[in-house]
């Protein structure tokens, strides 16, 4: 995946090993390949969605591509020890200033890829919630969201749902510092509201002349003025109590008497922006520094009284807002279909899994966009995530041409547990590929798979992926590969 660099996978592997060593007092034999397997298994689980993780390894509900790729205990150990950064490298002040320092390298890695995407003319800013019910002072409550409790992220997205930039919210002071670091010269920047600061945080992430769309949490007269001075367009719904007093609009009763689809507009004296009110089922107020009522179009609206659709007049600003605003909702919906499930009490693990899901969803939106340009049929999000999972899990389990015949030849060891199936005769006689490999000195020895041998060994075949005795007294390795 383009969103996960080789450096971040190396850091995940190393820091996870260090964390396990510090807690358990013994080393963990973990490689980058196993870390990729873990990510692939996690994606596969998000699609299959068993109620309990252990069911993927149980006899009656076993999923071979998961159980053969990694043992249940190894999967649990790695996921419980997931770590990407050594916080001991930071002093107390640095840890306090960045509450997401434990996962900062992964955040920066995913964000750097998002910043490489093409910058569209119209973008939207909205909140995204990572579902989390554990204990942390970073948890926020956001009403009217599918998952109101969790970690909050401010997201900049295109109208088709691609994430272009994002910022983890950890407090107003940190958000204001992020705005200051962008280099914007704003008077009294320290008194900005959270919504205003969240939008201004993304100004440097887009080109000059870009049009922003956001909801009423962000929209203020001050924000519209600042974006106008920066050469940026801005359109958003507005709270009634934030409408400037000098903007005299029709009241709700007047609009109601005029009928559904009626509207009114007021432009500020200095023409910095205009306020539009449109009556649908109730008055909707929008503020914009580039769009007004004209030209008026029509749209279909259901009439409950007459039991039919009606043609309703719709201002231009409303039409553009409805078509350009839903980008963050689209990516949120794609993630929610196959979200990685975990009951971890650590917000870092929850956030890391969410970043992986976001990377996969964003990659699918990129892929679908490319398919539209080439006039080719695109996979849906489920098939795309499965393909990524299969590519991350070891090829010898999933992509071998003889996988079906090998599964049919699978055997059970002495304990009765199912193990990796034996390779076919054609594969085992291809001796040029069958190089031996040995476990580290501290690793537990595994049972030999040669028929009739019950000894334990530390040697395995790199191609067959099974353990075989390789010593002076007993050489099952050679006997097994003889044609």
C-alpha positions, 0 to 999 in steps of 0.5 A, a space after each residue: 500500500 502506498 500509504 504505508 512506507 517501508 520505514 513505518 513497517 520497520 518501525 512497527 516491527 521494531 517498537 512492537 518487539 521492544 514493547 513485548 520485551 519490556 513487558 514480558 522479559 523475553 524476546 519476540 520473534 517478529 518480522 516485517 512479513 509477519 507485520 504485513 500478515 497482521 494487517 492483512 488478517 485484520 482487513 480480512 476479519 473486518 470483512 468476515 466479522 465473526 463475533 469472537 476473534 478466536 472463532 477464526 481458528 476454531 475447528 468448526 468456524 476455521 478460516 484457513 487463510 487466516 489460521 494458516 498464515 498466523 497462529 491465534 496466540 501470535 496474532 493476539 500477542 502482536 496486536 496487544 503489543 502494537 507500537 510505532 514510536 518509542 516515547 522515551 526519546 521525548 522529554 515530559 514537555 514534548 509528550 505533554 505538547 503532543 498527546 498523540 506522540 505514540 502514533 505520530 509517525 503513522 499519522 505523518 506517514 498516512 497524511 504525507 500520502 494524502 497531501 500528494 493527491 491532486 487538489 480539486 477546486 472544491 473541498 469540504 471540511 467536517 468532523 470524523 469520529 473514531 469510535 472509542 468508549 475507553 478512558 482518555 481525556 482525548 475522547 469527545 462527544 459529538 451529537 448527530 454522529 453515528 458514533 458520537 463518542 470517540 476521538 475527533 479528527 478534522 478532515 479535509 476531503 474532496 467532493 468524491 470522498 478522498 481525504 486530502 488532509 486531516 488533523 487529530 483534535 487534542 484541544 483548542 490550544 494545540 489546534 491554534 498552534 497548528 494554525 500558527 505553524 501554517 504561517 498565516 498572518 492573522 490578527 488576534 489568531 489566538 481568539 479564533 473559535 475551534 471551527 474557525 481554526 479547523 478550517 484555517 488549519 487546511 488553507 495551506 493544504 490547497 491551492 489559492 482560489 479553492 472553494 471551501 464548504 462546511 457546516 454550521 459548526 464552522 461557519 462564522 462571519 469572521 471566517 468568511 472575511 478571513 478566507 475572502 482576504 486569502 483569496 478563498 471561497 467559502 460556503 456553509 450553513 449558519 446558525 440563526 444566532 450568528 447571522 449579523 443584525 444588519 442582514 435583514 431577512 424574511 422571517 420564518 412565517 413570511 417564508 412559510 406563507 410564500 410556500 415551499 421553495 421560497 428564499 431571501 438573500 441579504 448582502 453585507 454593506 461591504 459585499 464581503 459575503 451574503 446570507 441566504 435563507 431557503 424554506 424547505 420543511 424549515 428555514 435553512 440559512 447559508 452564508 457564502 462569499 462567492 455564491 448567491 440565489 441566482 440562478 435558481 434551479 428546481 429539485 424534487 421534494 416529497 410532499 407528505 400531505 399530497 403523497 407525491 413529489 413536488 417541483 421546488 425552487 432551489 437557490 444556486 448556493 443550496 445546489 452547490 452546497 448539497 453537491 460539494 459538502 458530503 465528501 467526509 460523509 462518503 469516506 466515513 461511510 466507506 470505512 464504516 462498512 468494513 471497520 476493523 473491530 477491536 475491544 482494546 482499552 488503548 486509544 492508540 490501538 484504536 487510532 492505528 487501526 482506524 488509520 489503516 482503514 482510512 488508508 484502505 478506503 482512500 486507496 479504493 477511492 483513488 482506484 475507482 477514480 482511475 477506473 472511471 478515467 480508463 472506462 474500466 469496471 472497478 471492484 467494490 470496496 469489499 473486493 478491493 479490501 479483500 485483494 489488499 488483505 490477500 496480497 499482505 498475507 503470505 503468498 504460500 498460503 493464498 496465491 499458490 497454484 496448488 493451494 487446493 490440492 495441498 489443502 486436500 492433503 492436509 494432516 493433523 499432528 499428534 495433538 490433533 490440531 490442524 496444521 499447515 497442509 503438506 506440499 504437493 509432490 511436484 513442489 517438494 521435489 523442486 529442490 533448488 527452492 527448498 533451502 533450510 531455515 532455522 529458528 533463533 536460539 531463544 525460540 521454542 522448537 517445533 514438531 517435525 512433520 516427516 511421517 513417523 517422526 515425533 521429534 522436535 526441531 528448529 529447522 524448517 523449509 523456506 518453500 514448504 513452510 514446515 519443520 523437519 529434523 536436520 541433524 547428524 542422527 536424523 535427517 528428515 529434511 533430506 528424506 522428505 524432499 527425495 523424489 
